[in-house]
């Protein structure tokens, strides 16, 4: 069963930056931030995290804590 979005909104102090919070069927929570500069960040319900700078850098940390980083000239690409 996919995660359910439980709330969403826009950060009033940083105009245009948006977020949502999520919950899995097991009750684990996570969130996603999307920023006006093209960057975004996921803290997933399975314990993994993913960050994309929007300009070629990304970082993924698995639920077990292993981290991989990527540098690319193709901005905005990557996995979540």
C-alpha positions, 0 to 999 in steps of 0.5 A, spaced: 500 500 500 502 506 498 504 512 503 498 516 504 499 524 504 497 526 511 498 534 510 501 539 505 503 546 505 507 552 503 512 555 508 510 562 509 517 565 511 520 562 504 515 564 499 514 558 494 517 552 498 512 547 499 512 540 503 508 534 505 508 529 510 506 522 509 504 516 513 505 508 511 500 503 513 504 501 518 504 508 522 511 510 520 512 517 518 516 521 513 516 528 509 518 531 503 520 538 501 520 542 495 524 548 494 523 554 489 531 553 488 529 546 485 532 542 490 528 537 494 529 532 500 525 526 502 525 523 508 521 516 507 517 512 511 522 506 510 527 510 514 531 512 507 533 519 505 534 523 498 536 530 497 537 533 490 540 540 490 537 541 483 543 543 480 547 536 479 548 533 486 544 528 490 545 524 496 541 517 498 541 514 505 538 507 505 534 505 511 541 501 514 545 507 513 549 506 507 550 513 503 551 514 496 552 521 492 552 523 485 555 529 481 552 530 474 551 535 469 544 533 468 540 537 474 534 535 477 536 527 475 536 522 480 532 517 484 528 518 490 
